[in-house]
Every structure is written in C-alpha cells, then in structure tokens.
C-alpha cells in the first residue's frame, strides 16, 4: 500500500483548510478519494529519512532554479494592504489636514455627516477660498474683505452675524469643531449661513 509522508504540519489537515481553492489541491484530494489504498502520514522532519531529505532538496531547487509560481493572495491580505496604503496616504498626505484633525484614522465606518457638515469641515463648497483653487473666483476673500473660509463665516463675517459662534482659540479649535458637529442645536445654525 503506497503511503505519502509529509514532514512538519500534517498534510491531511493542512491541504483541505488552507489551500482548498487551488486546482492542484483539488486534484490531489480527488485522487486520494478515488484511490483508497493511498494514505497520508505525518513524518518528523530532519531526522534523516531518505525520502524526506530528497523532497527537501527538490523543494530548495524549485525555489532557486524553478519557474516562478504566482500564488494568489487572500482577500483579507489585499484588504489589509489597501487599508495600510490608505492610512499611509492619510497620515503623510499634504491635503485634507483640517479633516484629519477631526477624523484622524481611516475607517470603513461612515462619519454620518450631512452635506453641509462635510462642506464646513473640509472647506469644500461655495467658499471663495475654495473656489479660488479652481480659478472659479479671482480672489479668496469674502465680500467683507476677510479670507472666505467656513471658519470665517461661522465666527467673524458681518454678513452672517446672526449665526456666529464664539471664535475658538487656536489650541481649542479642534475640540470646537468636534463640539459643533456633535451638538444638534448648533449644527442647523452653522450650516444654513
């Protein structure tokens, strides 16, 4: 009766679980099922077994001299790589810094902001400072002469005086923005300027 030995991990347990989607594994499984006289057995590695030593030598040659074999990566690996690249871009990028202050980590969970809140936090919207970036306006100032960004309209602009918030100090600006976004009574005022 032929017996196939595997050193290290148990081949009988390893193949069906870890590599079940590969064609060669399916083929081996089919052959084993159709040839009941062939059995898989575990063999302790590196004890001088002639067959095992020969298999190790052939495996080393395949790695160094053989044709490259592309083993597809699992979906979990690809997701981890994409998340890692996104985090790196988010952490080391030059844009989106005001948003990164409020959302410091990339996540699959949405922040649940409405359109006006997104425009307020990112500064992307009908603000002169933003429109200037795309040459849709000749200057980035508000009609009152100050820089036309969301913070200006929420705290200083005389044309939006009835909706003003108290101007935050620089060290407290991040907490101020977070409080505005969390407070249901302040957000309608801030976003209807």
C-alpha positions in Angstrom: 0.0 0.0 0.0 1.6 3.4 -1.0 2.0 5.9 1.8 2.7 9.6 1.2 4.7 11.2 4.1 4.7 14.9 5.0 7.1 16.4 7.4 6.2 19.4 9.6 2.5 20.1 9.6 0.0 17.3 9.0 -0.6 17.3 5.2 -4.0 15.7 5.7 -5.2 18.6 7.8 -3.2 21.4 6.0 -4.4 20.9 2.4 -8.1 21.0 2.7 -8.2 24.0 5.0 -5.5 26.4 3.8 -5.3 25.8 0.1 -8.6 24.4 -0.8 -9.2 26.8 -3.7 -6.1 25.8 -5.6 -6.6 23.4 -8.5 -3.7 21.1 -7.6 -5.0 20.6 -4.1 -8.4 19.7 -5.5 -6.7 17.3 -7.9 -4.8 15.6 -5.0 -8.0 15.4 -3.0 -9.8 13.7 -5.9 -7.0 11.3 -6.4 -6.9 10.4 -2.7 -10.6 9.8 -2.6 -10.6 7.6 -5.7 -7.6 5.6 -4.6 -8.4 4.3 -1.1 -5.2 2.4 -0.9 -3.1 5.6 -0.8 -2.8 7.1 2.7 -1.2 10.3 4.0 1.0 10.0 7.1 3.0 12.6 9.1 6.8 12.2 9.3 9.0 14.0 11.7 11.2 16.5 9.8 15.0 16.5 9.7 15.6 13.0 11.2 17.5 11.6 8.1 14.6 10.0 6.3 15.9 9.4 2.7 12.6 10.3 1.0 12.1 13.5 3.2 15.7 14.6 2.6 15.2 14.2 -1.2 11.9 16.1 -1.1 13.6 18.9 0.9 16.4 19.1 -1.7 13.9 19.2 -4.6 11.9 21.9 -2.9 15.1 24.0 -2.4 15.9 23.6 -6.1 12.4 24.6 -7.1 12.7 27.8 -5.1 16.1 28.8 -6.5 16.1 27.3 -10.0 12.4 26.6 -10.8 9.9 28.6 -12.7 8.2 31.4 -10.7 4.8 30.3 -9.4 2.2 33.0 -8.6 0.2 32.1 -5.5 -2.8 34.4 -5.3 -3.1 36.3 -2.1 -6.2 36.0 0.0 -8.8 38.8 0.1 -8.0 39.6 3.7 -4.4 40.3 2.7 -5.5 42.6 -0.1 -7.9 44.5 2.3 -5.1 44.9 4.8 -2.7 46.2 2.1 -5.3 48.7 0.8 -6.1 49.9 4.3 -2.3 50.3 5.1 -1.8 52.3 1.9 -4.8 54.5 2.7 -3.6 55.1 6.2 -0.1 56.0 5.0 -1.6 58.4 2.4 -3.9 59.9 5.0 -1.1 60.2 7.6 1.6 61.6 5.3 -0.5 63.4 2.7 -0.5 67.2 2.2 -4.2 67.7 1.7 -7.2 67.1 4.0 -5.3 68.3 7.1 -8.4 70.1 8.6 -10.5 67.0 8.1 -7.7 64.8 9.5 -7.8 66.8 12.7 -11.4 65.6 13.3 -11.1 62.1 11.7 -7.5 61.1 12.5 -7.8 57.4 11.3 -9.1 55.9 8.1 -12.1 53.7 8.8 -14.7 51.7 6.9 -17.4 53.2 9.2 -19.0 56.4 7.8 -18.9 59.5 9.9 -22.6 60.2 9.2 -22.2 63.9 8.3 -24.7 65.6 6.1 -23.6 67.6 3.0 -23.5 70.9 4.9 -21.3 69.4 7.7 -18.9 67.9 5.1 -18.6 71.3 3.4 -18.0 73.0 6.7 -15.3 70.6 7.9 -13.5 70.2 4.6 -13.9 73.7 3.3 -15.1 72.2 0.0 -18.1 74.2 -1.0 -19.3 77.6 -2.1 -16.5 79.4 -0.2 -14.3 81.9 -2.0 -11.1 80.3 -0.6 -12.1 77.0 -2.2 -13.4 78.4 -5.5 -10.1 80.3 -6.0 -8.3 76.9 -6.1 -10.1 76.1 -9.3 -9.9 79.6 -10.8 -13.7 79.9 -10.4 -13.1 83.1 -8.5 -10.5 85.8 -8.9 -9.7 86.1 -5.1 -10.3 84.0 -2.0 -11.8 86.7 0.1 -15.3 87.2 1.4 -17.3 90.3 0.4 -16.2 91.9 3.8 -12.5 91.5 2.8 -11.5 88.6 5.1 -10.5 85.2 3.9 -13.7 83.4 2.8 -13.5 80.0 4.5 -16.1 78.2 6.7 -14.5 79.4 10.0 -14.7 83.0 8.9 -18.4 82.7 8.0 -19.1 80.9 11.3 -17.3 83.3 13.6 -16.3 86.7 12.1 -18.2 87.7 8.9 -20.6 90.7 9.5 -22.9 89.2 6.8 -23.6 86.1 8.9 -23.6 87.8 12.3 -26.9 86.2 13.5 -25.4 82.7 13.1 -22.0 83.3 14.7 -20.3 81.0 17.1 -17.7 82.3 19.6 -14.3 82.3 17.9 -12.2 79.4 19.2 -8.6 79.9 20.4 -6.1 78.1 18.3 -5.4 75.3 20.8 -9.1 74.6 21.2 -10.1 74.8 17.6 -10.2 71.0 17.1 -12.4 70.5 20.1 -14.6 73.4 19.0 -15.2 71.8 15.6 -16.0 68.4 17.2 -18.5 70.1 19.6 -20.2 71.8 16.7 -20.6 68.5 14.8 -21.9 66.7 17.9 -24.3 69.4 19.1 -27.7 69.0 17.3 -28.8 72.6 18.2 -25.7 74.3 16.8 -25.4 72.4 13.5 -28.5 73.8 11.9 -27.3 77.3 12.6 -23.8 76.7 11.4 -24.8 75.1 8.1 -27.5 77.5 6.9 -25.3 80.5 6.7 
